[in-house]
């Protein structure tokens, strides 16, 4: 029932509209109009004032058709990473790529196109379905800003899908929670040649702290990294300040806290080591911990996962249920009580100019989603 020509045309049209994060105005206007053509009631929320995007998140509602179940959420994001300006999608031998040096933007326009196609088929074929809540977020690629500022109180969906992972035939039911870390180490400046005795090097404090830190893969659930370090002013000054940026991710909230505490305590210990001298009371470290995104963990026996597995079996498609290494809008939906899976759309090599998606995959994921919605419909009535 999926119309591949229509699906490809929709994808190509949207891919050709550049929409790097914060510049979602044009794609939002296009999609707003398309959703109204499909009979949805469409709103944009007020998140733009906070996110700085040209548009709010789009929330579109389609009433149920002969169905009494709770609303189903379908979501994808409007923005892409850069470079995106002048994007030109190219279809050759059944594969969409970008003609130039930009990303293709299949992340995440493939997901948007699949949602539009499913809605179109439900309506044209008059297939019974629950109420649909379609949410298209802005600024996903710059820290999930759209979904973090979404007013979840306006949503009634209790379960659903985000379409925003790469590959095909996979769905993520869990994803880590994460903290961003900012460490500011204060040493004491002095002239490196004339008065080194009165200096305390913030670089040495940082070095000692980092030397004792567990980093990389901590255990099966947790990873940690220090990604940026800045400090010092000149080779003849004992440096009095270093700033380090890092992160921790974990599939357990306890693991996240434990590793975050460990990293802070390593730096505190290093400070104590170098500031034992009471002449240097101002030496110290400030650990800023920014909660980045919450844990996602859809239970193995969730009805939405059951419906998806059934749909895959009906269509003879392989389905691998796994973990995602990073956060997505699905983390936020789950944290707000909407049991949400993150379904792979078929996109590949995302965030590079070699990004591509096969037409066959664009189509098979749309077919899977459609079958799943039908499955939810038939099990609920
Ligand atoms: Zn994405």
Boltz pocket constraint, residues with backbone or C-beta under 6 A from the ligand:
constraints:
  - pocket:
      binder: B
      contacts: [[A, 77], [A, 79], [A, 107], [A, 108], [A, 140], [A, 164]]
      max_distance: 6.0
